[in-house]
Amino acid sequence: MKFYCRENELGKLNKRYENGNWECVIIYRRRRVGKTALISEFCKGKPAVYFSALNSSSQENLEVLICG
């Protein structure tokens, strides 16, 4: 399957990944513009943690992230 229309963003993410520094990248935008597809494509073949925050408190989000 070919990945379309996000090559620029994907390239920027890969460049940051390849610099060897640990970073947390937050991706936000309006609904239905391909954020999840971009993240999924970027994570292919890499050790990664992906967490989609809940519309909830920071404490609840932290608990879900840590405990599942």
PyMOL Python script that loads the backbone (N, CA, C, O; Angstrom):
from pymol import cmd

cmd.read_pdbstr("""\
ATOM      1  N   MET A   1       0.840  -1.183   0.000  1.00  0.00           N
ATOM      2  CA  MET A   1       0.000   0.000   0.000  1.00  0.00           C
ATOM      3  C   MET A   1       0.891   1.254   0.000  1.00  0.00           C
ATOM      4  O   MET A   1       1.810   1.362   0.813  1.00  0.00           O
ATOM      5  N   LYS A   2       0.628   2.168  -0.881  1.00  0.00           N
ATOM      6  CA  LYS A   2       1.389   3.413  -0.993  1.00  0.00           C
ATOM      7  C   LYS A   2       0.842   4.447  -0.018  1.00  0.00           C
ATOM      8  O   LYS A   2      -0.367   4.551   0.189  1.00  0.00           O
ATOM      9  N   PHE A   3       1.750   5.204   0.572  1.00  0.00           N
ATOM     10  CA  PHE A   3       1.391   6.264   1.505  1.00  0.00           C
ATOM     11  C   PHE A   3       1.434   7.595   0.753  1.00  0.00           C
ATOM     12  O   PHE A   3       2.474   7.969   0.212  1.00  0.00           O
ATOM     13  N   TYR A   4       0.317   8.301   0.720  1.00  0.00           N
ATOM     14  CA  TYR A   4       0.204   9.508  -0.090  1.00  0.00           C
ATOM     15  C   TYR A   4       0.030  10.773   0.747  1.00  0.00           C
ATOM     16  O   TYR A   4      -0.503  10.729   1.856  1.00  0.00           O
ATOM     17  N   CYS A   5       0.477  11.878   0.213  1.00  0.00           N
ATOM     18  CA  CYS A   5       0.139  13.232   0.655  1.00  0.00           C
ATOM     19  C   CYS A   5       0.759  13.651   1.992  1.00  0.00           C
ATOM     20  O   CYS A   5       0.462  14.746   2.470  1.00  0.00           O
ATOM     21  N   ARG A   6       1.572  12.859   2.589  1.00  0.00           N
ATOM     22  CA  ARG A   6       2.190  13.241   3.856  1.00  0.00           C
ATOM     23  C   ARG A   6       3.685  12.988   3.849  1.00  0.00           C
ATOM     24  O   ARG A   6       4.293  12.856   4.911  1.00  0.00           O
ATOM     25  N   GLU A   7       4.286  12.918   2.675  1.00  0.00           N
ATOM     26  CA  GLU A   7       5.703  12.633   2.576  1.00  0.00           C
ATOM     27  C   GLU A   7       6.544  13.695   3.289  1.00  0.00           C
ATOM     28  O   GLU A   7       7.554  13.365   3.910  1.00  0.00           O
ATOM     29  N   ASN A   8       6.139  14.961   3.208  1.00  0.00           N
ATOM     30  CA  ASN A   8       6.877  16.043   3.862  1.00  0.00           C
ATOM     31  C   ASN A   8       6.880  15.864   5.377  1.00  0.00           C
ATOM     32  O   ASN A   8       7.932  15.925   6.013  1.00  0.00           O
ATOM     33  N   GLU A   9       5.701  15.643   5.949  1.00  0.00           N
ATOM     34  CA  GLU A   9       5.602  15.449   7.399  1.00  0.00           C
ATOM     35  C   GLU A   9       6.329  14.186   7.842  1.00  0.00           C
ATOM     36  O   GLU A   9       6.999  14.178   8.875  1.00  0.00           O
ATOM     37  N   LEU A  10       6.195  13.119   7.056  1.00  0.00           N
ATOM     38  CA  LEU A  10       6.861  11.864   7.374  1.00  0.00           C
ATOM     39  C   LEU A  10       8.382  12.052   7.343  1.00  0.00           C
ATOM     40  O   LEU A  10       9.094  11.518   8.193  1.00  0.00           O
ATOM     41  N   GLY A  11       8.860  12.793   6.385  1.00  0.00           N
ATOM     42  CA  GLY A  11      10.288  13.085   6.293  1.00  0.00           C
ATOM     43  C   GLY A  11      10.790  13.851   7.507  1.00  0.00           C
ATOM     44  O   GLY A  11      11.876  13.571   8.015  1.00  0.00           O
ATOM     45  N   LYS A  12      10.012  14.811   7.972  1.00  0.00           N
ATOM     46  CA  LYS A  12      10.405  15.580   9.158  1.00  0.00           C
ATOM     47  C   LYS A  12      10.454  14.697  10.399  1.00  0.00           C
ATOM     48  O   LYS A  12      11.373  14.812  11.210  1.00  0.00           O
ATOM     49  N   LEU A  13       9.472  13.822  10.547  1.00  0.00           N
ATOM     50  CA  LEU A  13       9.468  12.906  11.689  1.00  0.00           C
ATOM     51  C   LEU A  13      10.673  11.963  11.630  1.00  0.00           C
ATOM     52  O   LEU A  13      11.332  11.731  12.643  1.00  0.00           O
ATOM     53  N   ASN A  14      10.955  11.425  10.451  1.00  0.00           N
ATOM     54  CA  ASN A  14      12.094  10.515  10.311  1.00  0.00           C
ATOM     55  C   ASN A  14      13.418  11.217  10.584  1.00  0.00           C
ATOM     56  O   ASN A  14      14.320  10.629  11.181  1.00  0.00           O
ATOM     57  N   LYS A  15      13.540  12.456  10.156  1.00  0.00           N
ATOM     58  CA  LYS A  15      14.768  13.216  10.417  1.00  0.00           C
ATOM     59  C   LYS A  15      14.969  13.396  11.919  1.00  0.00           C
ATOM     60  O   LYS A  15      16.086  13.248  12.416  1.00  0.00           O
ATOM     61  N   ARG A  16      13.903  13.712  12.641  1.00  0.00           N
ATOM     62  CA  ARG A  16      13.999  13.867  14.097  1.00  0.00           C
ATOM     63  C   ARG A  16      14.345  12.538  14.749  1.00  0.00           C
ATOM     64  O   ARG A  16      15.120  12.495  15.705  1.00  0.00           O
ATOM     65  N   TYR A  17      13.774  11.457  14.238  1.00  0.00           N
ATOM     66  CA  TYR A  17      14.038  10.128  14.781  1.00  0.00           C
ATOM     67  C   TYR A  17      15.504   9.750  14.584  1.00  0.00           C
ATOM     68  O   TYR A  17      16.138   9.202  15.486  1.00  0.00           O
ATOM     69  N   GLU A  18      16.030  10.041  13.417  1.00  0.00           N
ATOM     70  CA  GLU A  18      17.392   9.645  13.069  1.00  0.00           C
ATOM     71  C   GLU A  18      18.465  10.452  13.789  1.00  0.00           C
ATOM     72  O   GLU A  18      19.628  10.049  13.788  1.00  0.00           O
ATOM     73  N   ASN A  19      18.110  11.587  14.408  1.00  0.00           N
ATOM     74  CA  ASN A  19      19.131  12.375  15.103  1.00  0.00           C
ATOM     75  C   ASN A  19      19.580  11.710  16.400  1.00  0.00           C
ATOM     76  O   ASN A  19      20.564  12.139  17.003  1.00  0.00           O
ATOM     77  N   GLY A  20      18.875  10.669  16.838  1.00  0.00           N
ATOM     78  CA  GLY A  20      19.311   9.890  17.980  1.00  0.00           C
ATOM     79  C   GLY A  20      18.888  10.420  19.335  1.00  0.00           C
ATOM     80  O   GLY A  20      19.166   9.782  20.351  1.00  0.00           O
ATOM     81  N   ASN A  21      18.236  11.548  19.382  1.00  0.00           N
ATOM     82  CA  ASN A  21      17.767  12.108  20.656  1.00  0.00           C
ATOM     83  C   ASN A  21      16.355  11.613  20.936  1.00  0.00           C
ATOM     84  O   ASN A  21      15.539  11.477  20.025  1.00  0.00           O
ATOM     85  N   TRP A  22      16.080  11.347  22.202  1.00  0.00           N
ATOM     86  CA  TRP A  22      14.729  10.961  22.589  1.00  0.00           C
ATOM     87  C   TRP A  22      13.864  12.204  22.560  1.00  0.00           C
ATOM     88  O   TRP A  22      14.239  13.228  23.130  1.00  0.00           O
ATOM     89  N   GLU A  23      12.730  12.136  21.917  1.00  0.00           N
ATOM     90  CA  GLU A  23      11.812  13.268  21.848  1.00  0.00           C
ATOM     91  C   GLU A  23      10.375  12.792  21.985  1.00  0.00           C
ATOM     92  O   GLU A  23      10.040  11.661  21.633  1.00  0.00           O
ATOM     93  N   CYS A  24       9.560  13.651  22.485  1.00  0.00           N
ATOM     94  CA  CYS A  24       8.121  13.434  22.506  1.00  0.00           C
ATOM     95  C   CYS A  24       7.534  14.392  21.475  1.00  0.00           C
ATOM     96  O   CYS A  24       7.725  15.605  21.565  1.00  0.00           O
ATOM     97  N   VAL A  25       6.835  13.855  20.517  1.00  0.00           N
ATOM     98  CA  VAL A  25       6.236  14.680  19.469  1.00  0.00           C
ATOM     99  C   VAL A  25       4.725  14.615  19.623  1.00  0.00           C
ATOM    100  O   VAL A  25       4.142  13.532  19.684  1.00  0.00           O
ATOM    101  N   ILE A  26       4.113  15.753  19.684  1.00  0.00           N
ATOM    102  CA  ILE A  26       2.660  15.833  19.782  1.00  0.00           C
ATOM    103  C   ILE A  26       2.125  16.276  18.433  1.00  0.00           C
ATOM    104  O   ILE A  26       2.545  17.294  17.883  1.00  0.00           O
ATOM    105  N   ILE A  27       1.204  15.506  17.917  1.00  0.00           N
ATOM    106  CA  ILE A  27       0.611  15.806  16.613  1.00  0.00           C
ATOM    107  C   ILE A  27      -0.860  16.109  16.836  1.00  0.00           C
ATOM    108  O   ILE A  27      -1.612  15.283  17.354  1.00  0.00           O
ATOM    109  N   TYR A  28      -1.250  17.291  16.439  1.00  0.00           N
ATOM    110  CA  TYR A  28      -2.658  17.656  16.597  1.00  0.00           C
ATOM    111  C   TYR A  28      -3.120  18.424  15.375  1.00  0.00           C
ATOM    112  O   TYR A  28      -2.336  19.100  14.709  1.00  0.00           O
ATOM    113  N   ARG A  29      -4.370  18.311  15.103  1.00  0.00           N
ATOM    114  CA  ARG A  29      -5.015  18.984  13.994  1.00  0.00           C
ATOM    115  C   ARG A  29      -6.486  18.643  14.038  1.00  0.00           C
ATOM    116  O   ARG A  29      -6.908  17.849  14.878  1.00  0.00           O
ATOM    117  N   ARG A  30      -7.266  19.216  13.166  1.00  0.00           N
ATOM    118  CA  ARG A  30      -8.691  18.901  13.164  1.00  0.00           C
ATOM    119  C   ARG A  30      -8.895  17.432  12.801  1.00  0.00           C
ATOM    120  O   ARG A  30      -7.973  16.757  12.342  1.00  0.00           O
ATOM    121  N   ARG A  31     -10.086  16.963  13.010  1.00  0.00           N
ATOM    122  CA  ARG A  31     -10.423  15.561  12.760  1.00  0.00           C
ATOM    123  C   ARG A  31     -10.349  15.218  11.279  1.00  0.00           C
ATOM    124  O   ARG A  31     -10.557  16.057  10.402  1.00  0.00           O
ATOM    125  N   ARG A  32     -10.042  13.944  11.040  1.00  0.00           N
ATOM    126  CA  ARG A  32     -10.152  13.352   9.703  1.00  0.00           C
ATOM    127  C   ARG A  32      -9.180  13.915   8.665  1.00  0.00           C
ATOM    128  O   ARG A  32      -9.533  14.037   7.492  1.00  0.00           O
ATOM    129  N   VAL A  33      -7.956  14.258   9.087  1.00  0.00           N
ATOM    130  CA  VAL A  33      -6.969  14.755   8.131  1.00  0.00           C
ATOM    131  C   VAL A  33      -5.772  13.818   7.971  1.00  0.00           C
ATOM    132  O   VAL A  33      -4.810  14.159   7.283  1.00  0.00           O
ATOM    133  N   GLY A  34      -5.824  12.633   8.605  1.00  0.00           N
ATOM    134  CA  GLY A  34      -4.776  11.635   8.392  1.00  0.00           C
ATOM    135  C   GLY A  34      -3.696  11.553   9.450  1.00  0.00           C
ATOM    136  O   GLY A  34      -2.620  11.020   9.182  1.00  0.00           O
ATOM    137  N   LYS A  35      -3.951  12.064  10.645  1.00  0.00           N
ATOM    138  CA  LYS A  35      -2.940  12.010  11.710  1.00  0.00           C
ATOM    139  C   LYS A  35      -2.588  10.575  12.089  1.00  0.00           C
ATOM    140  O   LYS A  35      -1.413  10.238  12.227  1.00  0.00           O
ATOM    141  N   THR A  36      -3.591   9.743  12.256  1.00  0.00           N
ATOM    142  CA  THR A  36      -3.352   8.349  12.651  1.00  0.00           C
ATOM    143  C   THR A  36      -2.590   7.611  11.558  1.00  0.00           C
ATOM    144  O   THR A  36      -1.691   6.829  11.864  1.00  0.00           O
ATOM    145  N   ALA A  37      -2.922   7.837  10.312  1.00  0.00           N
ATOM    146  CA  ALA A  37      -2.208   7.192   9.201  1.00  0.00           C
ATOM    147  C   ALA A  37      -0.751   7.638   9.175  1.00  0.00           C
ATOM    148  O   ALA A  37       0.145   6.829   8.934  1.00  0.00           O
ATOM    149  N   LEU A  38      -0.513   8.922   9.420  1.00  0.00           N
ATOM    150  CA  LEU A  38       0.851   9.446   9.465  1.00  0.00           C
ATOM    151  C   LEU A  38       1.646   8.772  10.582  1.00  0.00           C
ATOM    152  O   LEU A  38       2.778   8.339  10.363  1.00  0.00           O
ATOM    153  N   ILE A  39       1.071   8.682  11.753  1.00  0.00           N
ATOM    154  CA  ILE A  39       1.753   8.064  12.892  1.00  0.00           C
ATOM    155  C   ILE A  39       2.006   6.581  12.628  1.00  0.00           C
ATOM    156  O   ILE A  39       3.096   6.080  12.906  1.00  0.00           O
ATOM    157  N   SER A  40       1.024   5.889  12.104  1.00  0.00           N
ATOM    158  CA  SER A  40       1.175   4.465  11.811  1.00  0.00           C
ATOM    159  C   SER A  40       2.285   4.221  10.800  1.00  0.00           C
ATOM    160  O   SER A  40       3.087   3.302  10.964  1.00  0.00           O
ATOM    161  N   GLU A  41       2.333   5.031   9.768  1.00  0.00           N
ATOM    162  CA  GLU A  41       3.372   4.898   8.750  1.00  0.00           C
ATOM    163  C   GLU A  41       4.749   5.187   9.347  1.00  0.00           C
ATOM    164  O   GLU A  41       5.714   4.483   9.052  1.00  0.00           O
ATOM    165  N   PHE A  42       4.839   6.210  10.175  1.00  0.00           N
ATOM    166  CA  PHE A  42       6.113   6.554  10.802  1.00  0.00           C
ATOM    167  C   PHE A  42       6.612   5.437  11.719  1.00  0.00           C
ATOM    168  O   PHE A  42       7.810   5.155  11.746  1.00  0.00           O
ATOM    169  N   CYS A  43       5.725   4.810  12.457  1.00  0.00           N
ATOM    170  CA  CYS A  43       6.106   3.800  13.454  1.00  0.00           C
ATOM    171  C   CYS A  43       6.502   2.459  12.845  1.00  0.00           C
ATOM    172  O   CYS A  43       7.100   1.631  13.532  1.00  0.00           O
ATOM    173  N   LYS A  44       6.186   2.228  11.585  1.00  0.00           N
ATOM    174  CA  LYS A  44       6.510   0.940  10.958  1.00  0.00           C
ATOM    175  C   LYS A  44       8.001   0.642  11.086  1.00  0.00           C
ATOM    176  O   LYS A  44       8.848   1.425  10.656  1.00  0.00           O
ATOM    177  N   GLY A  45       8.303  -0.512  11.688  1.00  0.00           N
ATOM    178  CA  GLY A  45       9.690  -0.961  11.790  1.00  0.00           C
ATOM    179  C   GLY A  45      10.518  -0.268  12.854  1.00  0.00           C
ATOM    180  O   GLY A  45      11.731  -0.466  12.918  1.00  0.00           O
ATOM    181  N   LYS A  46       9.886   0.538  13.689  1.00  0.00           N
ATOM    182  CA  LYS A  46      10.609   1.259  14.743  1.00  0.00           C
ATOM    183  C   LYS A  46      10.040   0.874  16.101  1.00  0.00           C
ATOM    184  O   LYS A  46       8.844   0.611  16.228  1.00  0.00           O
ATOM    185  N   PRO A  47      10.907   0.842  17.123  1.00  0.00           N
ATOM    186  CA  PRO A  47      10.347   0.693  18.467  1.00  0.00           C
ATOM    187  C   PRO A  47       9.666   2.008  18.831  1.00  0.00           C
ATOM    188  O   PRO A  47      10.306   3.060  18.809  1.00  0.00           O
ATOM    189  N   ALA A  48       8.410   1.965  19.158  1.00  0.00           N
ATOM    190  CA  ALA A  48       7.677   3.208  19.388  1.00  0.00           C
ATOM    191  C   ALA A  48       6.571   3.004  20.413  1.00  0.00           C
ATOM    192  O   ALA A  48       6.072   1.895  20.606  1.00  0.00           O
ATOM    193  N   VAL A  49       6.205   4.096  21.062  1.00  0.00           N
ATOM    194  CA  VAL A  49       5.044   4.122  21.953  1.00  0.00           C
ATOM    195  C   VAL A  49       4.069   5.111  21.338  1.00  0.00           C
ATOM    196  O   VAL A  49       4.413   6.267  21.090  1.00  0.00           O
ATOM    197  N   TYR A  50       2.859   4.650  21.096  1.00  0.00           N
ATOM    198  CA  TYR A  50       1.816   5.510  20.541  1.00  0.00           C
ATOM    199  C   TYR A  50       0.674   5.550  21.532  1.00  0.00           C
ATOM    200  O   TYR A  50       0.149   4.509  21.929  1.00  0.00           O
ATOM    201  N   PHE A  51       0.292   6.736  21.928  1.00  0.00           N
ATOM    202  CA  PHE A  51      -0.807   6.897  22.876  1.00  0.00           C
ATOM    203  C   PHE A  51      -1.729   7.990  22.368  1.00  0.00           C
ATOM    204  O   PHE A  51      -1.298   9.117  22.126  1.00  0.00           O
ATOM    205  N   SER A  52      -2.980   7.655  22.210  1.00  0.00           N
ATOM    206  CA  SER A  52      -3.987   8.626  21.814  1.00  0.00           C
ATOM    207  C   SER A  52      -4.725   9.053  23.075  1.00  0.00           C
ATOM    208  O   SER A  52      -5.448   8.259  23.678  1.00  0.00           O
ATOM    209  N   ALA A  53      -4.545  10.287  23.465  1.00  0.00           N
ATOM    210  CA  ALA A  53      -5.102  10.786  24.719  1.00  0.00           C
ATOM    211  C   ALA A  53      -6.631  10.763  24.702  1.00  0.00           C
ATOM    212  O   ALA A  53      -7.275  10.950  23.669  1.00  0.00           O
ATOM    213  N   LEU A  54      -7.168  10.529  25.871  1.00  0.00           N
ATOM    214  CA  LEU A  54      -8.610  10.540  26.050  1.00  0.00           C
ATOM    215  C   LEU A  54      -9.082  11.966  26.319  1.00  0.00           C
ATOM    216  O   LEU A  54      -8.299  12.816  26.743  1.00  0.00           O
ATOM    217  N   ASN A  55     -10.322  12.213  26.080  1.00  0.00           N
ATOM    218  CA  ASN A  55     -10.908  13.508  26.429  1.00  0.00           C
ATOM    219  C   ASN A  55     -11.262  13.438  27.914  1.00  0.00           C
ATOM    220  O   ASN A  55     -12.426  13.331  28.299  1.00  0.00           O
ATOM    221  N   SER A  56     -10.207  13.504  28.729  1.00  0.00           N
ATOM    222  CA  SER A  56     -10.342  13.270  30.156  1.00  0.00           C
ATOM    223  C   SER A  56      -9.261  14.063  30.881  1.00  0.00           C
ATOM    224  O   SER A  56      -8.541  14.853  30.270  1.00  0.00           O
ATOM    225  N   SER A  57      -9.155  13.848  32.178  1.00  0.00           N
ATOM    226  CA  SER A  57      -8.156  14.570  32.970  1.00  0.00           C
ATOM    227  C   SER A  57      -6.751  14.037  32.679  1.00  0.00           C
ATOM    228  O   SER A  57      -6.588  12.926  32.175  1.00  0.00           O
ATOM    229  N   SER A  58      -5.758  14.833  33.000  1.00  0.00           N
ATOM    230  CA  SER A  58      -4.381  14.399  32.805  1.00  0.00           C
ATOM    231  C   SER A  58      -4.071  13.188  33.680  1.00  0.00           C
ATOM    232  O   SER A  58      -3.319  12.305  33.266  1.00  0.00           O
ATOM    233  N   GLN A  59      -4.636  13.136  34.869  1.00  0.00           N
ATOM    234  CA  GLN A  59      -4.422  11.989  35.755  1.00  0.00           C
ATOM    235  C   GLN A  59      -4.984  10.706  35.134  1.00  0.00           C
ATOM    236  O   GLN A  59      -4.322   9.668  35.154  1.00  0.00           O
ATOM    237  N   GLU A  60      -6.185  10.770  34.589  1.00  0.00           N
ATOM    238  CA  GLU A  60      -6.775   9.594  33.953  1.00  0.00           C
ATOM    239  C   GLU A  60      -5.985   9.173  32.730  1.00  0.00           C
ATOM    240  O   GLU A  60      -5.797   7.979  32.499  1.00  0.00           O
ATOM    241  N   ASN A  61      -5.518  10.132  31.941  1.00  0.00           N
ATOM    242  CA  ASN A  61      -4.705   9.807  30.777  1.00  0.00           C
ATOM    243  C   ASN A  61      -3.400   9.144  31.195  1.00  0.00           C
ATOM    244  O   ASN A  61      -2.973   8.180  30.559  1.00  0.00           O
ATOM    245  N   LEU A  62      -2.767   9.633  32.235  1.00  0.00           N
ATOM    246  CA  LEU A  62      -1.539   9.047  32.728  1.00  0.00           C
ATOM    247  C   LEU A  62      -1.760   7.613  33.206  1.00  0.00           C
ATOM    248  O   LEU A  62      -0.947   6.731  32.930  1.00  0.00           O
ATOM    249  N   GLU A  63      -2.844   7.384  33.913  1.00  0.00           N
ATOM    250  CA  GLU A  63      -3.160   6.030  34.380  1.00  0.00           C
ATOM    251  C   GLU A  63      -3.369   5.067  33.216  1.00  0.00           C
ATOM    252  O   GLU A  63      -2.903   3.929  33.255  1.00  0.00           O
ATOM    253  N   VAL A  64      -4.066   5.523  32.186  1.00  0.00           N
ATOM    254  CA  VAL A  64      -4.292   4.673  31.011  1.00  0.00           C
ATOM    255  C   VAL A  64      -2.983   4.404  30.290  1.00  0.00           C
ATOM    256  O   VAL A  64      -2.741   3.282  29.846  1.00  0.00           O
ATOM    257  N   LEU A  65      -2.143   5.408  30.169  1.00  0.00           N
ATOM    258  CA  LEU A  65      -0.856   5.243  29.498  1.00  0.00           C
ATOM    259  C   LEU A  65       0.022   4.246  30.232  1.00  0.00           C
ATOM    260  O   LEU A  65       0.652   3.396  29.603  1.00  0.00           O
ATOM    261  N   ILE A  66       0.070   4.338  31.549  1.00  0.00           N
ATOM    262  CA  ILE A  66       0.948   3.484  32.343  1.00  0.00           C
ATOM    263  C   ILE A  66       0.359   2.090  32.557  1.00  0.00           C
ATOM    264  O   ILE A  66       1.063   1.089  32.425  1.00  0.00           O
ATOM    265  N   CYS A  67      -0.909   2.029  32.882  1.00  0.00           N
ATOM    266  CA  CYS A  67      -1.520   0.744  33.274  1.00  0.00           C
ATOM    267  C   CYS A  67      -2.274   0.054  32.148  1.00  0.00           C
ATOM    268  O   CYS A  67      -2.577  -1.136  32.234  1.00  0.00           O
ATOM    269  N   GLY A  68      -2.569   0.788  31.112  1.00  0.00           N
ATOM    270  CA  GLY A  68      -3.294   0.180  29.989  1.00  0.00           C
ATOM    271  C   GLY A  68      -4.734   0.136  30.132  1.00  0.00           C
ATOM    272  O   GLY A  68      -5.428  -0.355  29.242  1.00  0.00           O
TER     273      GLY A  68
END
""", "prot")
cmd.dss("prot")
cmd.show_as("cartoon", "prot")
cmd.util.cbc("prot")
cmd.orient("prot")
